[in-house]
């Protein structure tokens, strides 16, 4: 699974160039994050085929709330979507089929936790980065609906089996799209659902680096986020 991640960069120009977006609407919201957690707003990229305006940067609540859900708590159970079951899922299959519901969720690292040898000790967070800390995109799904009279946009991160590097800590990992061409394909309206799902596979382990992180990450909130979260 993927239950916590980072987008530590606050460089709007760099991210805008890398993902071919303008951050004028979102500004620095979602940037400079060291402990992104479910139900928080995250920065993502989507295409609106009807508007014909190309890519747009959007803030979305992490934890998908489908149109039939009667409670926002549903989102807690839908922060991740398993790639292997996307096309059979009542919630996810309709989203995979539509270009407008596929998205890129921007990040530059993600966390998993190792169990301590002493069961009384806290779990040890491990941060995984790609290409020495370069920004990347998770494959995601997004949907919007009305909630209490306002528009609610929510998203989920697609996961797959872990590659050899991540498997030392956890048996699942987020789908990290390997390059801008595959990101563009995921957002494209030219792929059928099966072709889109075929993009959701483990990243080459040679590109991933693992490093112990600060156990302060075990809690969400209460401690101001900063670079110290990345140090064991």
Secondary structure, DSSP 8 states (H G I E B T S, - for coil): ---EEEE----HHHHHHHHT---TTTTTTT-SEEEEETTSEEEEEEE-TTTT--EEEEEEEES---TT-SSGGGGGGGSEEEGGGGGG-TTTHHHHT-GGGEEEEEESEEEEEE--SSTTS--EEEEEEETTT--EEEEEEEEEEEETTEEEEEEEEEEEE--TTGGGT-SEEE-EE-SHHHHHHHH-SSS-HHHHHHT-----GGGEEEEE--GGGGS-SSS---GGGG--
